[in-house]
Amino acid sequence: MQSISTSLSSTPISLTPLTDDEILYALRRSKDSFTAGIDGIPSFILKDCAHAFVRPLLLLFNLIIKKSQFPDIWKQASLTPVFKKGDPKLVQNYRPIALLCNFSKILECIIHKRIYFQVKTLVSPEQHGFVEKRSTITNLAYFSQFVCEDRKSQVDVIYTDFQKAFDQIDHFILLNKLHHFGFTQSLLSLLESYLFNRVQFVKYRNFHSSNFSPTSGVPQGSNLGPILFLLFINDIVDEIHCEKLLYADDMKLFFEIKSVGDCLALQSDLNQLLEWYKENRLTLNISKCNVMSFTRKKEFYQHNYVLNAVPVNRVYLFRDLGILFDQKFYFVDHISDILAKSYKTYGFIYRNCKDFSDISVLLLLLLPYKIQTGVRHNGLVSHIQHSCESFGNTTEKKYLNFMSYLIDGAYPPRGFDHTVLLARFNLTTLHTRRVVSVLSFFV
């Protein structure tokens, strides 16, 4: 790939010497964990002894930056396979998470913060993953608003699927793109040293694989991996004219369909997307790509979209970033799914916590239950909100009744005002939690 001479940034993206305060802040943000990398030093030691580490790390980190050379020992990592979904017997259904040296993660954390501050205005507005003030919520809120505005017509959505995106990043293409962003040569050299000649092995229980050196990809579980990945795929939207949204490597294309010509326009964007994949040496998992038509009409355009002459699978129900969308935007299946999970959680608590009487413990048990009601997601997708509150209040009353039984030895009488129990346990109503959640989204 030929080098690009023009720069996206008006000022060079560089890395100046670090300061004591930056290192101390990063050390204090370390997790209270016993997890350690190849060096055997757990993160809780870095956090508890932060002041003692600041000065030596300042000298070491600044020497690394000056020499643009990442230590070889910090490029060694053990990979832990984490199951995603599907058949657990298939290796492709596992995500490799790198267990890195904690000193390396401290330096990466500071470099990430420096780089992000300089490139944040250059990141595509369609990207909602690993970006400040953007999230799955902003992604879903924007998409839902678009579909609702065009409710009387039809919106076709293509859900795409990267195949092992983080592992397939071509290092040379990545460095060339970083040069295009305006990274200085010294910073590029440091990142080149960070990416190349890494040594990894797979660790599962008490088994270790032999060492191997990956020829592509960014370390999953690292602090630098996400920002490097975002910058790599940042130009994926450049040649696509329809609406598009990303959350890291999850991408969807959508377009209002009023005629066959609109379907052909969306197909044209799909073709452009496929070309981008080929140029950047990535693979689109066509078998996992899906199309859904959002409409309440009985008769609508059911265009046969294709990728590499392979028809895109048409679905009528799809889970997007945690929300189960149906073709008519009614969310009946999503609500039923949440209801089933809520009752399952309640059943587990009911069977296993009959001897509990400590209110603080019972309130802690309520936390996963509250999460399963989908407060944040559902509150921002207004179509779900009222229906969720209806069943959410019912299941919440069951839990409050059970708490009252454990503490008082008797269930409240039929028709009892449950706001009394909410006040007793210092809890707010489900409706209040949703309102607060929505308001906090705009702060």
C-alpha positions as CSV (number, residue, x, y, z in Angstrom):
1,M,0.0,0.0,0.0
2,Q,1.5,3.4,-1.0
3,S,2.2,6.0,1.6
4,I,-0.3,8.9,1.9
5,S,1.4,12.2,2.0
6,T,-1.6,14.4,3.1
7,S,-2.4,14.6,6.8
8,L,-5.9,14.6,8.4
9,S,-4.6,16.6,11.4
10,S,-3.5,20.2,11.1
11,T,-0.9,19.6,13.8
12,P,1.5,16.6,14.2
13,I,0.3,13.9,16.6
14,S,3.2,13.4,18.9
15,L,4.3,12.0,22.2
16,T,6.2,14.4,24.5
17,P,7.9,13.3,27.7
18,L,5.5,12.1,30.4
19,T,5.0,13.7,33.8
20,D,4.9,12.4,37.4
21,D,1.2,13.3,37.7
22,E,0.3,11.3,34.6
23,I,2.0,8.2,35.9
24,L,0.6,8.5,39.5
25,Y,-2.9,9.0,38.1
26,A,-2.5,5.8,35.9
27,L,-1.1,3.8,38.8
28,R,-4.0,4.8,41.1
29,R,-6.5,3.7,38.4
30,S,-5.0,0.2,38.4
31,K,-7.4,-2.5,39.4
32,D,-7.3,-4.2,42.8
33,S,-6.5,-7.5,41.2
34,F,-4.1,-10.4,41.7
35,T,-3.9,-10.8,37.9
36,A,-0.3,-10.6,36.7
37,G,1.5,-10.9,33.3
38,I,4.7,-12.6,32.4
39,D,6.6,-10.5,35.0
40,G,4.5,-11.9,37.8
41,I,3.7,-8.5,39.3
42,P,-0.1,-8.1,40.1
43,S,-1.8,-4.8,39.5
44,F,-2.8,-4.3,43.2
45,I,0.9,-3.9,44.1
46,L,1.2,-1.1,41.5
47,K,-1.8,0.6,43.0
48,D,-0.9,0.2,46.6
49,C,2.7,1.3,46.1
50,A,2.0,4.0,43.5
51,H,4.2,6.7,45.0
52,A,7.2,4.3,45.2
53,F,6.9,3.4,41.5
54,V,6.4,6.9,40.1
55,R,10.0,8.0,39.8
56,P,11.6,4.8,38.4
57,L,8.7,4.5,35.9
58,L,9.0,8.1,34.9
59,L,12.7,7.5,33.9
60,L,11.9,4.2,32.2
61,F,8.8,5.4,30.3
62,N,10.6,8.5,29.0
63,L,13.5,6.4,27.9
64,I,11.2,4.1,26.0
65,I,9.6,7.2,24.3
66,K,13.0,8.7,23.5
67,K,14.3,5.5,22.0
68,S,11.0,4.6,20.3
69,Q,11.6,1.1,21.5
70,F,9.1,-1.0,23.4
71,P,10.6,-3.6,25.8
72,D,10.6,-7.1,24.5
73,I,9.5,-8.6,27.8
74,W,6.4,-6.4,27.7
75,K,5.5,-7.8,24.3
76,Q,5.0,-11.3,25.8
77,A,1.5,-12.3,26.6
78,S,-0.6,-15.3,27.6
79,L,-3.9,-15.6,25.8
80,T,-7.0,-16.7,27.6
81,P,-9.8,-18.1,25.4
82,V,-13.1,-16.5,26.4
83,F,-16.3,-18.1,25.1
84,K,-18.6,-15.8,23.1
85,K,-21.6,-17.9,21.9
86,G,-22.4,-20.8,19.7
87,D,-20.9,-24.3,19.9
88,P,-18.4,-24.4,22.8
89,K,-16.5,-27.1,20.9
90,L,-15.6,-24.8,18.1
91,V,-12.4,-22.7,18.6
92,Q,-13.8,-19.9,16.4
93,N,-16.4,-19.2,19.1
94,Y,-13.8,-18.0,21.6
95,R,-12.3,-14.5,21.9
96,P,-8.5,-14.5,22.8
97,I,-7.9,-12.0,25.6
98,A,-4.3,-11.1,26.2
99,L,-2.9,-11.1,29.7
100,L,-0.2,-8.4,29.5
101,C,2.4,-7.1,31.9
102,N,0.9,-4.5,34.2
103,F,3.8,-2.0,33.7
104,S,3.1,-2.2,30.0
105,K,-0.6,-1.5,30.6
106,I,0.3,1.6,32.7
107,L,2.4,3.0,29.8
108,E,-0.3,2.1,27.3
109,C,-3.0,3.8,29.4
110,I,-1.0,7.1,29.3
111,I,-0.2,6.8,25.6
112,H,-3.8,6.1,24.8
113,K,-5.0,9.2,26.7
114,R,-2.4,11.3,24.9
115,I,-3.3,10.0,21.4
116,Y,-7.1,10.1,22.0
117,F,-6.9,13.7,23.1
118,Q,-5.2,14.6,19.7
119,V,-7.4,12.5,17.4
120,K,-10.8,12.6,19.0
121,T,-12.1,15.3,16.6
122,L,-11.0,13.1,13.7
123,V,-12.9,10.0,14.7
124,S,-16.0,9.4,12.5
125,P,-19.2,10.6,14.2
126,E,-20.8,7.3,13.1
127,Q,-18.5,5.4,15.5
128,H,-20.0,4.9,18.9
129,G,-17.5,2.4,20.4
130,F,-14.5,3.3,22.6
131,V,-15.4,7.0,22.2
132,E,-16.2,9.4,25.0
133,K,-19.8,10.4,25.4
134,R,-20.8,7.7,22.9
135,S,-22.0,4.2,23.7
136,T,-24.4,1.4,22.7
137,I,-27.1,3.8,24.0
138,T,-26.3,6.6,21.6
139,N,-26.0,4.2,18.8
140,L,-29.5,2.7,19.5
141,A,-31.1,6.0,20.2
142,Y,-30.0,7.5,16.9
143,F,-31.0,4.4,15.0
144,S,-34.4,4.2,16.7
145,Q,-35.1,7.8,16.0
146,F,-34.4,7.3,12.3
147,V,-36.7,4.3,12.0
148,C,-39.5,6.1,13.9
149,E,-39.3,9.2,11.7
150,D,-39.8,7.0,8.7
151,R,-42.4,4.7,10.3
152,K,-44.9,5.2,7.5
153,S,-42.5,4.0,4.9
154,Q,-39.8,1.3,5.0
155,V,-36.2,1.2,6.3
156,D,-33.9,-1.6,5.2
157,V,-31.0,-2.4,7.5
158,I,-27.9,-4.5,6.7
159,Y,-26.2,-5.9,9.8
160,T,-22.6,-6.7,8.9
161,D,-20.1,-8.9,10.7
162,F,-16.3,-8.6,10.8
163,Q,-14.5,-11.9,11.0
164,K,-12.0,-11.7,13.8
165,A,-11.5,-8.0,13.1
166,F,-9.0,-7.2,16.0
167,D,-6.8,-10.2,15.0
168,Q,-6.7,-9.4,11.3
169,I,-5.4,-5.8,11.4
170,D,-2.5,-5.5,8.9
171,H,0.3,-3.8,10.7
172,F,1.7,-2.1,7.6
173,I,-1.7,-0.7,6.6
174,L,-2.3,0.5,10.1
175,L,1.0,2.4,10.3
176,N,0.3,3.9,6.9
177,K,-3.1,5.1,8.1
178,L,-1.5,6.5,11.3
179,H,0.9,8.4,9.2
180,H,-2.1,9.8,7.3
181,F,-3.6,11.0,10.6
182,G,-0.4,13.0,11.2
183,F,1.5,10.8,13.6
184,T,5.2,11.8,13.9
185,Q,7.9,9.4,12.8
186,S,9.1,8.9,16.4
187,L,5.6,7.9,17.6
188,L,5.1,5.7,14.5
189,S,8.4,4.0,15.3
190,L,7.3,3.4,18.9
191,L,4.0,1.9,17.8
192,E,5.8,-0.2,15.2
193,S,8.0,-1.6,18.0
194,Y,4.9,-2.2,20.0
195,L,3.1,-4.1,17.3
196,F,5.9,-6.2,15.7
197,N,7.7,-9.3,17.2
198,R,5.2,-10.0,19.9
199,V,5.3,-13.4,21.5
200,Q,2.1,-15.2,22.7
201,F,1.0,-18.5,24.0
202,V,-2.4,-19.9,24.9
203,K,-3.1,-20.7,28.5
204,Y,-6.1,-22.8,29.4
205,R,-6.4,-24.1,33.0
206,N,-3.0,-25.9,33.5
207,F,-2.2,-26.2,29.8
208,H,0.2,-24.0,27.8
209,S,0.7,-24.0,24.1
210,S,4.0,-23.4,22.4
211,N,5.0,-19.8,21.8
212,F,4.0,-18.1,18.5
213,S,4.4,-14.6,17.0
214,P,1.2,-13.1,15.4
215,T,1.8,-11.4,12.1
216,S,-1.3,-9.2,12.3
217,G,-3.8,-7.8,14.8
218,V,-3.8,-5.7,17.9
219,P,-3.7,-7.2,21.4
220,Q,-7.2,-7.8,22.8
221,G,-7.3,-6.7,26.4
222,S,-4.7,-4.0,25.9
223,N,-5.2,-0.3,26.4
224,L,-3.8,0.7,23.0
225,G,-5.7,-1.9,21.0
226,P,-9.1,-0.2,20.8
227,I,-7.8,3.2,19.7
228,L,-5.6,1.7,17.1
229,F,-8.5,-0.4,15.8
230,L,-10.8,2.7,15.6
231,L,-8.2,4.6,13.6
232,F,-7.7,1.7,11.3
233,I,-11.4,1.4,10.4
234,N,-12.1,5.1,10.5
235,D,-12.3,5.5,6.8
236,I,-14.7,2.7,6.3
237,V,-17.6,5.2,6.1
238,D,-16.0,7.5,3.5
239,E,-17.4,5.9,0.3
240,I,-20.8,4.8,1.8
241,H,-23.6,7.3,1.1
242,C,-26.5,5.7,3.1
243,E,-26.9,6.0,6.8
244,K,-24.4,4.0,8.8
245,L,-23.6,3.4,12.5
246,L,-20.7,1.5,14.2
247,Y,-20.0,0.2,17.6
248,A,-16.4,-0.8,17.3
249,D,-16.5,-3.5,14.7
250,D,-20.3,-3.9,14.7
251,M,-21.6,-2.0,11.7
252,K,-25.1,-1.5,10.2
253,L,-26.1,0.3,7.0
254,F,-29.7,1.5,6.7
255,F,-31.7,3.5,4.2
256,E,-35.3,4.6,3.7
257,I,-36.8,2.5,0.9
258,K,-39.4,4.1,-1.3
259,S,-38.6,2.4,-4.6
260,V,-36.5,-0.3,-6.1
261,G,-33.9,2.4,-6.9
262,D,-33.4,2.9,-3.1
263,C,-32.7,-0.8,-2.8
264,L,-30.2,-0.6,-5.6
265,A,-28.5,2.4,-3.9
266,L,-28.2,0.4,-0.7
267,Q,-26.7,-2.5,-2.7
268,S,-24.2,-0.2,-4.2
269,D,-23.0,0.8,-0.8
270,L,-22.7,-2.8,0.2
271,N,-20.5,-3.3,-2.9
272,Q,-18.3,-0.3,-1.7
273,L,-18.1,-1.8,1.7
274,L,-16.9,-5.1,0.3
275,E,-14.2,-3.3,-1.7
276,W,-13.0,-1.6,1.5
277,Y,-12.7,-4.9,3.2
278,K,-10.6,-6.3,0.3
279,E,-8.3,-3.2,0.1
280,N,-7.7,-3.4,3.9
281,R,-7.2,-7.2,3.9
282,L,-10.1,-7.9,6.2
283,T,-12.7,-10.5,5.9
284,L,-16.5,-10.0,6.0
285,N,-18.3,-12.9,7.5
286,I,-21.0,-13.1,4.9
287,S,-22.8,-16.0,6.5
288,K,-23.4,-13.8,9.6
289,C,-24.6,-10.7,7.7
290,N,-28.4,-10.1,7.9
291,V,-31.0,-7.8,6.4
292,M,-34.2,-6.7,8.0
293,S,-36.9,-4.5,6.6
294,F,-38.6,-2.2,9.3
295,T,-42.1,-1.6,8.2
296,R,-45.7,-2.1,9.3
297,K,-47.0,-2.5,5.8
298,K,-48.4,-5.8,4.7
299,E,-46.7,-5.4,1.3
300,F,-43.2,-4.1,1.1
301,Y,-40.0,-4.3,-0.9
302,Q,-38.1,-7.6,-0.1
303,H,-35.0,-6.9,-2.2
304,N,-32.5,-9.7,-2.5
305,Y,-29.2,-8.1,-1.3
306,V,-26.0,-9.9,-2.2
307,L,-22.4,-9.9,-1.0
308,N,-19.9,-11.6,-3.4
309,A,-22.9,-13.0,-5.3
310,V,-24.1,-14.7,-2.0
311,P,-27.6,-13.6,-0.9
312,V,-27.7,-11.8,2.5
313,N,-29.9,-13.7,5.0
314,R,-33.2,-12.0,5.6
315,V,-34.4,-12.0,9.2
316,Y,-37.5,-10.7,11.0
317,L,-36.0,-10.6,14.4
318,F,-32.5,-9.4,15.3
319,R,-30.6,-8.6,18.5
320,D,-28.6,-5.4,18.0
321,L,-26.4,-4.3,20.9
322,G,-28.6,-6.0,23.4
323,I,-32.0,-5.0,22.1
324,L,-34.1,-7.5,20.3
325,F,-35.6,-5.7,17.3
326,D,-38.7,-6.9,15.4
327,Q,-39.8,-5.9,11.9
328,K,-42.7,-3.8,13.1
329,F,-40.8,-2.1,15.9
330,Y,-43.2,-3.4,18.6
331,F,-40.5,-5.0,20.8
332,V,-42.9,-7.8,22.0
333,D,-40.1,-10.4,21.7
334,H,-37.6,-8.2,23.5
335,I,-40.0,-7.6,26.4
336,S,-40.8,-11.3,26.7
337,D,-37.1,-12.0,26.7
338,I,-36.5,-9.6,29.6
339,L,-39.5,-10.9,31.4
340,A,-38.2,-14.5,31.2
341,K,-34.7,-13.4,32.5
342,S,-36.3,-11.4,35.3
343,Y,-38.4,-14.3,36.5
344,K,-35.4,-16.6,36.2
345,T,-33.4,-14.3,38.4
346,Y,-36.2,-14.0,40.9
347,G,-36.6,-17.8,41.0
348,F,-32.9,-18.3,41.7
349,I,-33.0,-15.8,44.6
350,Y,-36.3,-17.3,45.9
351,R,-34.8,-20.8,46.0
352,N,-31.4,-20.0,47.4
353,C,-31.9,-17.1,49.7
354,K,-34.7,-18.2,52.1
355,D,-32.4,-18.0,55.1
356,F,-31.1,-14.5,54.3
357,S,-32.2,-11.6,56.6
358,D,-29.5,-8.9,56.1
359,I,-31.1,-6.0,54.2
360,S,-27.7,-4.9,52.7
361,V,-27.2,-8.4,51.2
362,L,-30.7,-8.5,49.8
363,L,-30.3,-5.1,48.2
364,L,-27.0,-6.3,46.5
365,L,-29.0,-9.3,45.1
366,L,-31.4,-6.8,43.7
367,L,-28.7,-5.2,41.5
368,P,-28.5,-7.9,38.8
369,Y,-32.3,-8.0,38.8
370,K,-32.5,-4.3,38.2
371,I,-29.9,-4.6,35.4
372,Q,-32.0,-7.3,33.7
373,T,-34.9,-4.9,33.4
374,G,-32.8,-3.1,30.9
375,V,-33.2,0.3,32.5
376,R,-30.7,2.3,30.5
377,H,-31.4,0.7,27.1
378,N,-35.1,0.5,27.4
379,G,-35.5,4.1,28.8
380,L,-33.9,5.5,25.7
381,V,-35.9,3.5,23.3
382,S,-39.2,5.0,24.2
383,H,-41.3,2.2,22.5
384,I,-40.0,-0.3,25.1
385,Q,-40.2,1.9,28.1
386,H,-43.9,1.8,29.1
387,S,-44.3,-1.9,28.4
388,C,-41.2,-2.7,30.4
389,E,-42.5,-0.7,33.3
390,S,-45.7,-2.6,33.3
391,F,-44.1,-6.0,33.8
392,G,-41.1,-4.5,35.6
393,N,-43.4,-3.2,38.4
394,T,-45.0,-6.6,38.7
395,T,-41.7,-8.5,39.1
396,E,-40.3,-5.8,41.4
397,K,-43.3,-6.2,43.7
398,K,-42.6,-9.9,43.9
399,Y,-39.1,-9.2,45.0
400,L,-40.2,-6.6,47.5
401,N,-42.7,-9.0,48.9
402,F,-40.0,-11.7,49.3
403,M,-37.7,-9.2,51.1
404,S,-40.5,-8.3,53.4
405,Y,-41.1,-12.0,54.1
406,L,-37.5,-12.7,54.9
407,I,-37.3,-9.8,57.4
408,D,-40.8,-9.9,59.0
409,G,-41.7,-13.5,58.6
410,A,-44.9,-12.7,56.6
411,Y,-45.8,-11.5,53.2
412,P,-47.6,-8.1,52.9
413,P,-51.5,-8.4,52.5
414,R,-53.1,-8.3,49.1
415,G,-53.5,-4.7,47.8
416,F,-50.6,-3.5,50.0
417,D,-49.1,-0.1,48.9
418,H,-45.6,-1.1,47.8
419,T,-44.3,2.4,47.9
420,V,-44.1,1.9,51.6
421,L,-41.7,-1.0,51.0
422,L,-39.7,1.1,48.6
423,A,-39.3,3.8,51.2
424,R,-38.4,1.2,53.8
425,F,-35.6,-0.2,51.7
426,N,-34.6,3.2,50.5
427,L,-35.4,2.3,46.8
428,T,-36.8,4.4,44.0
429,T,-39.5,3.2,41.6
430,L,-38.7,1.7,38.3
431,H,-40.2,4.7,36.6
432,T,-38.0,7.1,38.5
433,R,-34.9,5.0,37.7
434,R,-35.7,5.2,34.0
435,V,-36.3,8.9,34.1
436,V,-33.0,9.5,36.0
437,S,-31.2,7.2,33.5
438,V,-32.6,9.1,30.5
439,L,-31.7,12.5,32.1
440,S,-28.2,11.4,32.9
441,F,-27.7,10.5,29.3
442,F,-28.0,14.1,28.3
443,V,-25.7,15.5,31.0
